Amino acid sequence: MIITITLNTALDRTLRIEQPLQVGKLNRAVSSYLEPGGKGINVSRAVKALGGDSIALGFCAGTNGRIIKDALTAADIHHDFVDLSGQTRVNTQIIDAQGGHTEINEPGSKLEDADFLRFLDRMDNYLDAGNIFVLAGSCPPDFPLQNYRKICKKIKKAGCRLIIDAQGELMLEALQCEPDFVKPNIFELAEAVGEKPSADPDVVLVSARKMLEMGARAVCVSMAQEGALLVAKDEPEALYANCNPKIYDEGSVGTGDAMVGAIANSMHKGLRFDEMARFAVAAARASARLPGTEMATLKKVYEVYETTEVYTL
């Protein structure tokens, strides 16, 4: 079973305007829609779109939290959130006529120690060896790094596989626990290893191998329209995958989550490393064709999968 963890859940609001965004002036939206959000929840949505099943764990609060749970239930996505006082945050994305994306993300609510302990108790119900955990996204304000490490250690100690999609200090903490897969983008990768960002596959490969030395067992570096690079300790060759022709973003938010969902689903099915690479890129690029954080269905992913090429490095 795939278990996703979203420590800082959100409602994602996408607004579309027919002209360039005018700062300090009135902008009229031509469309607006809400979706359950937070990176772990997006991964659960991606897994579902690919025909798999997952259980979404995390925190929800207030009426926004109820909207998230109702939306997931309606989408037949299982969830088991810890309820909090207060209100779940709202993240807003504004897409203008020229394809520009402006994002405004709220910080979220601070967790009390008792809330975190309740979450650990909830997580115990899913610590079956063989389960795949995806820990993705940011943390609530003032969330102690030691608590993030505690989650990672608890998962690994139970014999479960762990996928991490995080940045900065969270990524560095997770690497100490030897996660089975990490999915940085080129900027998160550069930050983690202390290098300058690059989309050159040869440069990315050097940095990705440094991340293996830091503790990761496998790394998938997402490179937007340039595809992805994958390397693993147990694989003899690094892989670079991209679709031909390239697909550019209609809605860039959520494409990385689609990639993580494809990786988790591939791990659950026991696919080969090269098949995982193709599915990861195909899921991300197929979702890039869609607005907001809409996830591509398996049929749409297969259409891109047929155009995806994998090279050894």
Stockholm file with secondary structure:
# STOCKHOLM 1.0

chainA/1-313         MIITITLNTALDRTLRIEQPLQVGKLNRAVSSYLEPGGKGINVSRAVKALGGDSIALGFCAGTNGRIIKDALTAADIHHDFVDLSGQTRVNTQIIDAQGGHTEINEPGSKLEDADFLRFLDRMDNYLDAGNIFVLAGSCPPDFPLQNYRKICKKIKKAGCRLIIDAQGELMLEALQCEPDFVKPNIFELAEAVGEKPSADPDVVLVSARKMLEMGARAVCVSMAQEGALLVAKDEPEALYANCNPKIYDEGSVGTGDAMVGAIANSMHKGLRFDEMARFAVAAARASARLPGTEMATLKKVYEVYETTEVYTL
#=GR chainA/1-313 SS CEEEEESSCEEEEEEEESSCCCTTSCCCEEEEEEEEESHHHHHHHHHHHTTCCEEEEEEEEHHHHHHHHHHHHHTTCEEEEEEESSCCEEEEEEECTTCCEEEEECCCCCCCHHHHHHHHHHHHTTCCTTCEEEEESCCCTTCCHHHHHHHHHHHHHTTCEEEEECCTHHHHHHHTTCCSEECCBHHHHHHHHTCCCCCCHHHHHHHHHHHHHTTCSEEEEECGGGCEEEEETTCSSCEEEEESSCCCCSCCTTHHHHHHHHHHHHHHHTCCHHHHHHHHHHHHHHHHTSSTTCCCCHHHHHHHHTTEEEEEC
#=GC SS_cons         CEEEEESSCEEEEEEEESSCCCTTSCCCEEEEEEEEESHHHHHHHHHHHTTCCEEEEEEEEHHHHHHHHHHHHHTTCEEEEEEESSCCEEEEEEECTTCCEEEEECCCCCCCHHHHHHHHHHHHTTCCTTCEEEEESCCCTTCCHHHHHHHHHHHHHTTCEEEEECCTHHHHHHHTTCCSEECCBHHHHHHHHTCCCCCCHHHHHHHHHHHHHTTCSEEEEECGGGCEEEEETTCSSCEEEEESSCCCCSCCTTHHHHHHHHHHHHHHHTCCHHHHHHHHHHHHHHHHTSSTTCCCCHHHHHHHHTTEEEEEC
//
